[in-house]
Amino acid sequence: MIRNLIRCKRVTKEDYEKVMAIFPPSEIYNGGDYLPDYFHMLIDMPHNEMYAAVIGDKFVGFSLMTTVDDGRSIVTRAGRISKEYAGQGIGGIMLKWMNKGSPLYRPEVLWHKTAGNATDSPLPQLIKTGVYTKTLEQDIRCYDTHKTTLHNKDTVMRKNNPSFKAERIDDKLLGEILESNDHKQFLFPENEIVADYVPYRAMNSNASLIVSKRTSVVVSDLNCPQRTLLSISNFWQAPLGMVCNFNVYGCVSGNIKEHLILHFAKCICRPLRDYILLRCISSKGTSLTFLDNAVEEYGFNRTEFYGKGLVSVRRRIASKL
């Protein structure tokens, strides 16, 4: 049986090529796979741990796990199984190993969390059958453009908007916002925040985990909680081009234009591939008319890309019941 051939191991930096060989990145998320670009950044972050299923010296499965929520939750951030071994239970073998034998599931960890497509993933069915409980559901809207258009439009946007009420903030202020009861009711009514497809509780200690080298956090109207807009962006170079996740919370109005300018400032100075994809994730039912108008000024067009919604879920780890 295949389970007798598999061993599980902790992934190191030297395993990069073996991890990438498990499944072609160009075929993951329609070419939007972040792992080739994010791998070395993520493995250097102490709350991330990577594991592989190995047969002989070949990697046939992979899982990236992130510890959040003061160490009480583990998030499956990424996973992949070799085509050659698809459907043979490798994912289940890895999860069982991590549940019982891996140092990942420490005594304080109570919850297993993940986030995925609200229509084209197994999560809706797993919610329906009671395996997971839904913690948050969000809308996704995607736009795309060409790098030349982005550069040209960015110059115009900055010229036409010489001063900003919006401002970039660090993880310290982000943590204060996450903890603020005044802001939480308008920004995170479910007490949950998703950034770069990772679900977190809205708590101060998660702020330093949310912010990485690729992250920008921008806020406006902070003194008026009902009007506050918080946006978080992360970007990476994928097989199809540059992808930018743009998470927005709160009151989306004309202020969104300033947010976009400040976010693009971080990535536009880097070498860009021709194709640019902007993926906006917002609270379910948020009116994005102002965003549509702002990205149109930037030269973006609406596009369909990997679903229209994101669902976050959690389950109590069986051994901790």
N, C-alpha and C positions, 0 to 999 in steps of 0.2 A: 504494500500500500504506500501511496505517496507520503502519508504522514510519517512513515518510518524513515523516509529519506531526508526530511526537512529538519534543519536546525535554525534557530532564530538567534540573531546577534545584534549588538549595538553598532550602528553605522558611524564611521569616522570620515574625516575630510578626504582621506585617501580612497574612499569608496565612491567618489563622485561619478566616475565613468560607469561603474557597475550599476549604480542606481539609475542613471540616465538610459542605460541599455535595457532596463526591464520592459519599458513600453515607449514607443516613439513619442517624444514631446509634441511633435507636429500633429498628432492625432488626439491629444488631450485638450479638452475645452475648446474644440474647434481651432486649435493652434494658439490658444491663449495661455498655455501652461506657464506658470510662474517659477516652477521649481528649478529649471536650469539656471536662471538668473538669481534666484533667492537662496539657493542651497547653502552657499558659504556664509552668507549673512545669518541665516537662521540657525545653522549648526553652532555658531559662535555665541548665540544667546542662551544663557543658562537655563531658561525655562522651557527650552525646546529639546526633545530627544527623538532621535531617528532610529528605526529598527528595520531589519531586513529578514526575509525568509530566504534561506540559502539551500540549494541542492548541489552538492559537490562544491565547486567554487563559483557557481553561477547564482546571481541574485534573481529570484523569481517573484518576490513580493516586497513591498515597502510600506512603511507607515511613519508619518510624522505626527508626534504627539506634543501638545503644548499644555503646560500647567498654568492655571489661572485661578482667580477667585480666592486669594490667600491660601493657595495650595489645596483647596477642597474640590476642584474640578479639573478633569483632564479632557482636552479637546483633541479629537482626531482631525488634524488640519489637512492632511493629504494621505492618499493611499493609492497604490497601483499594483496590479498583478500581471505577470507576463502572459501574453496571448497564448503561449504554448501550454500554460498550466491553468488557463481560465476555467472556471466551473468545477475545480477539483478541491474546493474548500480551503484554499490557502489563507484567505482572509480570516476565516473562522479559527484556523489553527493559530495564526498570529495573535488574534484577540484573546483566545483562551490562554495562550502563553503569557501575554501581558497581564491578564487578569490574575493569574496565579503565581507565575514564576519570575516576573520581571521586576526590577527595582523601580519601575515607573509608578506602579500602583502602591504608593506608600500608605501607611495606616490612616493618615488624615484625609486621604482622597475619598470622597463619597460619590461624586457624580461623573458620568461620562457624557460629554457634550459634543455636538458637531453642528455644522450648518451646510446646507446644500440647496440645489435647485428645487423650487416648489412644485415643479411639474415633471421634470425629466430625471428624477432620482428616486431611489427606493424610500426616501424619508416619509412622503405622504402616506404610503401604505403601512409603514412601521408605526406611524402615529395612530392610524386607524385601528391597528391590531393591538395597540397598547404597549408596544415594545419601548417607544419613546413618548415623552410628553412635549408638546410644542411650547416653546417659551417666547418666540417672537416670529412674526411674519412680516416681510418687507417687500416693497415693489422694486423692480429693476427696470431702468430705461437706459438704452445704449445709443451712442452717437459715434460717428467716425469722421476722419478727415485725413488730409495729407500733411506731412511735416512742413512743406513749404507754405501751405495755407496757414498752418498754426503759427509759424514764425512771423509771417506777414501781418496776420490779424492781431497777434499779440502786441506788436509794435503800435498798431492803431489803438488798441484797447487801452494801453498804458498812457498814450498821449491824450486820449479823451477822458481819462479818469486819473488826474494827477494826484489826488489826495484820497485817503481811505479812512472810513470809520471802522472797517474790519481790521483785525490784527492777528498775526501769528502768535500762538501761545506755546509754552513748554509743557512738559508732562506734569509739573507741579501745579500749574493753574488748571490743567485738564482734570487732575485728581480732585481739586476743590470743587469743580463744576459737577463731577460725577457724584460727589457726596452731598451737594447742595439740595436740600429739600425744596427750596424755592424753585430751582431750575429743573429738578428731576421730574416733577409732575408734567412739565411741558416737553422736555427733551426725551426722557426715558420713562414713560408711564408704566411700562412692564418691568422696570428695574433691570433692563438688559440693554446692552449696546453691542453692535457688531461692527468691527473694523477689519478690513481686509479679509473678510469671510471667517473671522474668528469671533465666536460669541463670548462676551464677558458679562459678569454682573456689573451694575453701575456702582462701583466702589473705588475708593481712592487708590488702593494698592494696584489696581489694574492699569492705571494710567501709564506707568513706566513700561509696562508690557505692550501696550498699544503702540507706543511711539518707538519706531526703529529708524535706521538711517534713511529709509525711503519714505518716511512719513512726514506730512505737514498737517498741522492742526490750526484751524482758523476759526475765530469767533467774532460775532458782531452783536451789538445791542445787549451786552452782558448785564447792564444795569436794569434792564427791563425783561424779566424772565419770560413773559408772554411773547416777546418779540425776538428773543435770543435765537440766533442761528449758529449751530456748531457744525463744522464740516471737517472731515478727515480724509486725506488722500494718500494713496500708496501707488507706486508705479514700478513697472518692470519691463524688460525687453523679452518678448516672447517670439516664438517662431513666426507668427503672423505680423508682428510689429511691436510698437510700444502700447502697453495696456495700462490704464489708470483707473483704479477703483476710487470712487468718490462717494463717501458716505455722508449723508446730510441728516441732521436732527434739528427739529424746531421749526421756526417760522421762515419759510422760503418766500422772499419778496425781492424787490429790486436789489437788495444787498448781495444777492448770490453772484452778481457780476464781479464785485470786489473779491469775493472768495475765490472765484475761478482764477483771477489774475494772480493772486498770491500763491495759489497752489501750482499753477503752471510755471511760476518763476523757478521752482525747485527742479523741475524735470527738463524744462526747455533749454537749459544751458548745457545739457548732456548731449552726446551724439544720439540722434534719433533715427530710427528706421522710417521708411517711407510712410507706412500705414500707422495711424494713431487711433486707438479705440478708447473712448471714455465711457465708463460703466457707472451709472449713478444708482446708488442704493438708498432708498428713503423709506420712512415709515409708511405703512400701508394706507393708501387713500390720500397721501399728500398731493396737493395740487402743484404741478411742476411747470406751469405756464411761464413763470418768470425764468426758470432754468432753460426751457426751450428757447425763449427769446435770447437769453445770454449766450448760449452755445451757438445759436445761429449767427450772432455777431462774430463769433470766433471762427466761423466757417465750418462748423460741424453739421452733419446730417443725421437724422434718425436712422437707426439700423436695427435689425433683429439679430441678436447674438446670445445664444445659450440661455434661453428662458426669460421669463418676465417677472419672476419672483424668487425670493430667498426665504427659506424656513430654517429656524434654529430650534434644536431639540436637546433634551437631556434625558438620561435614565439613571436610576440609582444603581450603583455597581452591585452585582448580585451578592458578592461575598461580604458586603457591608450592610445588608438588609437586617 
